[in-house]
Protein backbone atom coordinates (compact mmCIF):
# COMPACT_ATOMS: atom_id res chain seq x y z
CA UNK A 1 0.00 0.00 0.00
CA UNK A 2 1.25 3.50 -0.81
CA UNK A 3 2.60 5.05 2.40
CA UNK A 4 0.62 8.28 1.94
CA UNK A 5 -2.64 6.38 1.51
CA UNK A 6 -1.84 4.33 4.58
CA UNK A 7 -1.15 7.47 6.61
CA UNK A 8 -4.41 9.03 5.45
CA UNK A 9 -6.31 5.87 6.35
CA UNK A 10 -4.93 5.99 9.88
CA UNK A 11 -5.48 9.71 10.37
CA UNK A 12 -9.10 9.41 9.23
CA UNK A 13 -9.87 6.65 11.73
CA UNK A 14 -13.23 7.28 13.40
CA UNK A 15 -11.53 7.41 16.79
CA UNK A 16 -10.04 10.76 15.79
CA UNK A 17 -12.80 12.15 13.58
CA UNK A 18 -16.08 11.30 15.34
CA UNK A 19 -16.54 13.61 18.30
CA UNK A 20 -19.51 11.76 19.77
CA UNK A 21 -17.79 8.41 20.08
CA UNK A 22 -14.67 10.08 21.49
CA UNK A 23 -16.68 11.92 24.10
CA UNK A 24 -18.50 8.77 25.13
CA UNK A 25 -15.27 6.83 25.33
CA UNK A 26 -13.42 9.40 27.37
CA UNK A 27 -16.32 9.73 29.80
CA UNK A 28 -14.91 6.60 31.43
CA UNK A 29 -11.69 8.46 32.28
CA UNK A 30 -13.47 10.45 34.97
CA UNK A 31 -14.27 7.23 36.79
CA UNK A 32 -10.60 6.50 37.42
CA UNK A 33 -8.74 7.80 40.41
CA UNK A 34 -6.46 10.74 39.67
CA UNK A 35 -3.30 8.68 39.89
CA UNK A 36 -4.53 5.98 37.51
CA UNK A 37 -5.93 8.52 35.08
CA UNK A 38 -2.73 10.52 34.85
CA UNK A 39 -0.79 7.33 34.22
CA UNK A 40 -3.06 6.72 31.21
CA UNK A 41 -2.39 9.97 29.36
CA UNK A 42 -0.76 9.61 25.91
CA UNK A 43 2.86 10.70 25.47
CA UNK A 44 3.69 9.56 29.00
CA UNK A 45 3.07 13.05 30.31
CA UNK A 46 2.61 11.67 33.81
CA UNK A 47 6.38 11.33 34.11
CA UNK A 48 6.88 14.84 32.76
CA UNK A 49 4.98 16.45 35.65
CA UNK A 50 7.06 18.31 38.17
CA UNK A 51 6.40 18.91 41.86
CA UNK A 52 5.24 22.31 43.19
CA UNK A 53 8.62 22.69 44.89
CA UNK A 54 10.38 22.39 41.56
CA UNK A 55 7.93 24.82 39.98
CA UNK A 56 9.00 27.49 42.46
CA UNK A 57 12.60 27.28 41.25
CA UNK A 58 11.91 28.28 37.65
CA UNK A 59 10.17 31.15 35.93
CA UNK A 60 10.62 30.45 32.23
CA UNK A 61 7.56 30.27 30.02
CA UNK A 62 8.77 27.09 28.37
CA UNK A 63 9.04 25.21 31.65
CA UNK A 64 5.72 26.58 32.84
CA UNK A 65 3.94 24.66 30.09
CA UNK A 66 5.16 21.40 31.60
CA UNK A 67 4.65 22.03 35.32
CA UNK A 68 1.22 20.46 35.67
CA UNK A 69 -0.36 17.94 37.98
CA UNK A 70 -3.96 17.05 36.98
CA UNK A 71 -5.47 14.96 34.21
CA UNK A 72 -6.76 17.92 32.23
CA UNK A 73 -3.47 19.74 32.66
CA UNK A 74 -1.66 16.68 31.30
CA UNK A 75 -3.94 16.70 28.26
CA UNK A 76 -3.10 20.37 27.83
CA UNK A 77 0.58 19.43 27.75
CA UNK A 78 -0.05 16.82 25.08
CA UNK A 79 -1.83 19.53 23.11
CA UNK A 80 1.23 21.81 23.36
CA UNK A 81 3.45 19.07 21.91
CA UNK A 82 1.06 18.47 19.02
CA UNK A 83 0.77 22.22 18.47
CA UNK A 84 4.54 22.28 17.96
CA UNK A 85 4.60 19.75 15.14
CA UNK A 86 1.44 21.08 13.55
CA UNK A 87 2.72 24.66 13.43
CA UNK A 88 6.11 23.59 12.16
CA UNK A 89 4.71 21.88 9.08
CA UNK A 90 2.14 24.61 8.50
CA UNK A 91 4.85 27.27 8.50
CA UNK A 92 7.08 25.20 6.24
CA UNK A 93 4.32 24.67 3.70
CA UNK A 94 3.42 28.36 3.68
CA UNK A 95 7.01 29.42 2.97
CA UNK A 96 7.20 29.93 -0.79
CA UNK A 97 9.99 28.01 -2.46
CA UNK A 98 11.14 26.17 0.66
CA UNK A 99 9.80 22.67 0.01
CA UNK A 100 10.46 21.21 -3.45
CA UNK A 101 7.31 20.37 -5.39
CA UNK A 102 8.16 16.69 -5.31
CA UNK A 103 8.15 16.69 -1.49
CA UNK A 104 5.19 18.97 -0.83
CA UNK A 105 2.66 16.14 -1.08
CA UNK A 106 4.40 14.27 1.71
CA UNK A 107 4.44 17.23 4.08
CA UNK A 108 0.89 18.19 3.21
CA UNK A 109 -0.24 14.74 4.33
CA UNK A 110 1.90 14.79 7.48
CA UNK A 111 0.51 18.23 8.30
CA UNK A 112 -3.03 16.85 8.06
CA UNK A 113 -2.17 14.11 10.53
CA UNK A 114 -0.69 16.52 13.07
CA UNK A 115 -3.75 18.73 12.72
CA UNK A 116 -5.95 15.71 13.41
CA UNK A 117 -4.01 15.04 16.62
CA UNK A 118 -4.47 18.66 17.74
CA UNK A 119 -8.20 18.54 17.03
CA UNK A 120 -8.52 15.23 18.89
CA UNK A 121 -6.93 16.64 22.06
CA UNK A 122 -8.93 19.88 21.90
CA UNK A 123 -12.15 17.94 21.47
CA UNK A 124 -11.31 15.65 24.38
CA UNK A 125 -10.53 18.58 26.68
CA UNK A 126 -13.79 20.25 25.69
CA UNK A 127 -15.73 17.06 26.39
CA UNK A 128 -14.22 17.08 29.90
CA UNK A 129 -15.47 20.62 30.46
CA UNK A 130 -12.06 22.28 30.06
CA UNK A 131 -11.08 25.03 27.63
CA UNK A 132 -8.16 23.87 25.48
CA UNK A 133 -5.01 25.89 26.08
CA UNK A 134 -3.96 28.48 23.55
CA UNK A 135 -1.12 27.65 21.22
CA UNK A 136 2.19 28.87 22.70
CA UNK A 137 4.68 30.96 20.79
CA UNK A 138 7.31 28.80 19.11
CA UNK A 139 10.82 29.66 18.02
CA UNK A 140 11.87 27.00 15.54
CA UNK A 141 15.31 28.55 15.27
CA UNK A 142 15.89 27.42 18.89
CA UNK A 143 17.36 30.82 19.74
CA UNK A 144 19.26 31.10 16.49
CA UNK A 145 20.66 27.57 16.24
CA UNK A 146 18.57 26.58 13.21
CA UNK A 147 17.23 28.20 10.04
CA UNK A 148 14.51 25.74 8.99
CA UNK A 149 12.45 28.14 6.89
CA UNK A 150 15.29 29.44 4.74
CA UNK A 151 17.24 26.20 4.34
CA UNK A 152 15.34 23.09 3.24
CA UNK A 153 18.05 20.77 4.53
CA UNK A 154 17.61 22.24 8.00
CA UNK A 155 13.85 21.97 7.65
CA UNK A 156 14.28 18.25 7.04
CA UNK A 157 16.71 17.93 9.95
CA UNK A 158 14.23 19.38 12.43
CA UNK A 159 11.36 17.39 10.92
CA UNK A 160 13.34 14.21 11.53
CA UNK A 161 14.27 15.30 15.05
CA UNK A 162 10.66 16.12 15.95
CA UNK A 163 9.31 12.86 14.55
CA UNK A 164 12.01 10.69 16.11
CA UNK A 165 11.41 12.44 19.45
CA UNK A 166 7.68 11.78 19.26
CA UNK A 167 8.14 8.10 18.50
CA UNK A 168 10.53 7.58 21.41
CA UNK A 169 8.33 9.58 23.80
CA UNK A 170 5.23 7.50 23.07
CA UNK A 171 7.16 4.25 23.37
CA UNK A 172 8.76 5.28 26.63
CA UNK A 173 5.41 5.51 28.38
CA UNK A 174 3.66 2.45 26.97
CA UNK A 175 3.25 0.98 30.44
CA UNK A 176 1.44 4.09 31.63
CA UNK A 177 -1.37 3.81 29.08
CA UNK A 178 -2.17 0.15 29.64
CA UNK A 179 -4.60 0.87 32.49
CA UNK A 180 -7.13 2.38 30.09
CA UNK A 181 -7.89 0.53 26.86
CA UNK A 182 -9.40 3.58 25.16
CA UNK A 183 -6.33 5.72 25.81
CA UNK A 184 -4.03 2.81 24.93
CA UNK A 185 -5.74 2.52 21.55
CA UNK A 186 -5.29 6.25 20.94
CA UNK A 187 -1.63 6.19 21.96
CA UNK A 188 -0.88 3.23 19.70
CA UNK A 189 -2.68 4.81 16.77
CA UNK A 190 -0.80 8.07 17.11
CA UNK A 191 2.51 6.31 17.81
CA UNK A 192 2.32 4.18 14.67
CA UNK A 193 1.57 7.21 12.50
CA UNK A 194 4.44 9.19 14.04
CA UNK A 195 6.75 6.23 13.36
CA UNK A 196 5.71 6.23 9.71
CA UNK A 197 6.34 9.96 9.55
CA UNK A 198 9.81 9.48 11.02
CA UNK A 199 10.72 6.71 8.61
CA UNK A 200 9.49 8.70 5.62
CA UNK A 201 11.41 11.85 6.58
CA UNK A 202 14.56 9.88 7.35
CA UNK A 203 14.49 8.34 3.88
CA UNK A 204 13.94 11.76 2.33
CA UNK A 205 17.29 12.65 3.92
CA UNK A 206 18.90 9.52 2.41
CA UNK A 207 18.98 7.85 5.83
CA UNK A 208 17.80 4.39 6.75
CA UNK A 209 14.25 4.21 8.04
CA UNK A 210 15.53 2.96 11.40
CA UNK A 211 18.08 4.29 13.89
CA UNK A 212 21.49 2.68 14.28
CA UNK A 213 23.56 3.38 17.39
CA UNK A 214 23.46 6.78 19.10
CA UNK A 215 23.00 9.00 16.06
CA UNK A 216 20.15 9.98 13.84
CA UNK A 217 22.01 9.78 10.56
CA UNK A 218 23.65 12.96 9.23
CA UNK A 219 22.34 14.96 12.17
CA UNK A 220 24.06 17.95 13.81
CA UNK A 221 25.32 17.70 17.39
CA UNK A 222 22.53 20.04 18.49
CA UNK A 223 20.13 17.10 18.09
CA UNK A 224 22.17 14.63 20.15
CA UNK A 225 19.58 14.59 22.94
CA UNK A 226 17.04 13.11 20.55
CA UNK A 227 19.19 10.01 20.04
CA UNK A 228 20.82 9.58 23.44
CA UNK A 229 20.78 5.93 24.48
CA UNK A 230 20.05 4.53 21.03
CA UNK A 231 23.35 2.63 21.10
CA UNK A 232 21.99 0.28 23.76
CA UNK A 233 22.32 -3.39 22.77
CA UNK A 234 21.08 -4.96 26.02
CA UNK A 235 17.42 -5.89 26.12
CA UNK A 236 16.07 -7.64 29.22
CA UNK A 237 19.54 -9.00 29.95
CA UNK A 238 20.15 -10.20 26.40
CA UNK A 239 23.00 -8.82 24.30
CA UNK A 240 21.31 -8.14 20.98
CA UNK A 241 24.64 -7.51 19.24
CA UNK A 242 26.05 -10.97 19.95
CA UNK A 243 25.10 -12.57 16.64
CA UNK A 244 25.27 -9.71 14.14
CA UNK A 245 27.25 -6.91 15.78
CA UNK A 246 26.45 -3.79 17.75
CA UNK A 247 24.96 -1.82 14.85
CA UNK A 248 22.42 -4.49 13.97
CA UNK A 249 21.71 -5.26 17.60
CA UNK A 250 21.04 -1.60 18.33
CA UNK A 251 18.85 -1.06 15.27
CA UNK A 252 16.70 -4.09 16.09
CA UNK A 253 15.25 -2.28 19.11
CA UNK A 254 14.17 1.35 19.38
CA UNK A 255 14.95 2.88 22.76
CA UNK A 256 12.55 4.85 24.91
CA UNK A 257 12.77 8.56 25.67
CA UNK A 258 11.96 9.58 29.22
CA UNK A 259 9.33 12.20 29.89
CA UNK A 260 11.86 14.63 31.33
CA UNK A 261 14.09 14.27 28.27
CA UNK A 262 11.15 14.79 25.91
CA UNK A 263 10.25 17.89 27.93
CA UNK A 264 13.77 19.28 27.62
CA UNK A 265 13.80 18.81 23.86
CA UNK A 266 10.38 20.41 23.29
CA UNK A 267 11.17 23.32 25.61
CA UNK A 268 14.01 24.41 23.33
CA UNK A 269 11.41 25.58 20.81
CA UNK A 270 8.98 27.36 23.14
CA UNK A 271 9.47 31.09 23.72
N, C-alpha and C positions, 0 to 999 in steps of 0.2 A: 504494500500500500504506500502511496506517495506520502512522505513525512508531513507535508503541509495539510493534506486531507485528514491524516490521522490526528494532527494537533487540533484542527477545527472540530473534528468529531468529539474529542475529549472536552474542549472548551465549551461546546454547546450541550453538554450533558445536562439533563433536566435538574440535577442537583444544584447546579449553578444558575440556571436560567428561570426556574419556576419558583417564584417568591412564596407562594402558598405552601408548597411542600416543604420548603426550607424552614419556614416559620413554624410549621407543625413539628418538624423534626427537632428543631432547636428548643422547642418548649420543654423538652425533657431535660435540658441542661439545668434548668432552674431547680430541678428536683434533687440534684446532687449537692453534697456539702461543698463549701467553698474550696476546700483543699483538693477534693477529687476533681472538681470542675476545672480549676486552674491547671491541673496536671493534664487535662484533656485538650487544651488549646493548641491549634496548629502552630507550627514553627517552633515548638518547644519554648514558648515565651515564659512559661513558669520558671525556668531556670535563669531567665534574663532579668527577673524582678529583683530589685535591690531593697535592702532594709531602710526604714526611715532614718536610722543613724547615718547610713551611707549617703542618703539624699541630702543631709544637712552639710556634707563636706564638699558639695559641688554646686555650681550655679550656672553651668553652661546650658544653653537651650537644647543642644543635641542630647545630652545626658538626661535632661528632664523628660524627654519623650519616652525613656525607657524605665524611669523610676515609678513603677506602678505596682499595685498589689491586689486588685480585684479582678474578677472574671471579665467584666466589661472593659476595664482598663487594659487587660491583656489583649482583648480583641482590637482595641484601639491601636495597640502597638503593632499587631499584625497588619493593620490597615496602613500604618506609616511605612512599613517595609514594602508593601505592595504599591503604595503611592510612588515610592522611589523608582522601582523598575518601570512602572507605567509612565511616569513623567519622562524618564530617560529616553525611552523609545519614541514617545510623542515628540519630544524636542528634536531628536535626531531625524525623524521623518519630515519635520517641518523645515529643516535647514536645507535650503536649496543647494543642490549640487554635492551634498555630503555623501549620501549613500548611492552607489552606482545603481543604475536601473535594474541590472540583473539581480541585485540583492534586495531591492525594495520590497518585493513580494514577501520574502522571508520575514523581514522586520515588521511589515504590516500585519502579518498573521500573529507574530509573537506579541505585538502591541495589543491586538484584540484579546489575546489570552490574559495578559496582565490586567487589562481593563475589566475583564470578567471577574478576576479575583478581587479587584477593588470593589466592584458592585456587589459581589457576594458578601464581603465583610460589612459593607455599609448597610445592606439589607438585613443582615443578621443582627447588627447592633440596634437598628431601628425596631426590629421585631421584639427585642428585649427591653424596649422603652428607653433607649439611650441615643442621644444625638451623635452621629459619627463625627470624629474629630476632623478638623480642617487639615488640608494638606499642608505640611510644613514647607519651609523654603529650603530648596536643595542647592548645593554648590557642587556640580559635577566635575569641577576642576580640582576639588579637594584642596582648596586654598592655593591654587596655582600649580599643582603637581601634574595635572592632566589638561589636555586641550581636545576633548572628544568631539566637539562640534565644528572644529576647523581642520581636523586630521582624522580621516576615516580609519586609519590603522589604530589610532588611539580609541576611537569609538568602539571598534571591535574588541580591543583589549578590555575596556571596562564592561562591555556586554558579557564577555566571557567570565570576568571576575564576578559580576553580579549573579549570573546564572549558576556558576560553580558554588558560590557562597550559599545561594538558596537551596541547592540540592543537599549540600552537607548539613545545613541547619535543620531541614526537615528530617533527615535521616538520624541526626543526633538525638532527636527527641521522640523517636518512634514509640518507646516504652511509655511515654507520658500520654499518648493519645489512645492507648489500648483500652482504657476504662470506659470509653464511650464509643460505641460502634459507629454512630453517625459522624462524629468528629474524625474518627479514624478513617472512614471512607473519604471524607473531604481532604484530609491530609495526604492520603495516598494518591488521590486524583491530582491534586496540585503538584505533589512531589514528582510524579511520573511525567507530567507536562514540563516542569522545570528541567528535569533531566534531559528531555528531548531537546529543549531549547539549548541547553549547555552543549550537548553533543553536536547540534547543528552549527552553532557559532564557532565551536572549536575547529570543526572541519572547514569552515569558511576562512579560518586563519591558517589552514594547512597543518593543523594539529590532528592528532588521533582523537577519536571521540571519547576516549577514556583518559584518566590521569595516571601517569607513571612517576613514581617516586615523589619527592617533595618539590615539584614544580608544575606550573600549569602549561608549559610548552610555549616558548618564546614570550614569556611574560616578564615585565620589569620588576625590579626588586621591591617596588612600592606595593606590589600585590602579594608579597610573600605570605602575609597572614592568612590569605585565602587558602593556601595550600600547605600550611604547617601541619605536620603529622602524616602527610600522605605517603611518606616513605616507610610506614609501618608494615612489617611483613609477618607479624605475630597475631594470629587470630585464635582466641580461646585456647592459648597455649600451643598452637600448631604453627610451625615455621612454614609459611606459604611459599617461601623462596627456595626451599630445599630441592625440589625437583627441577625447576626451570630458571632459577636465578632470582635475584632481588627485584629486578624490574618487573618481571612477569608476576611474581608473588605479590608485589605491591599493587599492580594494576588490577589484579583479580578481585580486590576488595576496596571499595570506596570507604574512606574514613569519615567519622562524624565531625561536626563542628559544634563546639559547646555554645550555649546560649550567650555567655559573656563574650566569647570571641566574635560571634555573629553581631552582637551589639556594637562592639568596638569598630568593626568594619563598616557597618551602616552609618555609625555616628560621624565618620570622616566626611560624609557627604551631606550632612544636615547643618544648616547655618545656625 
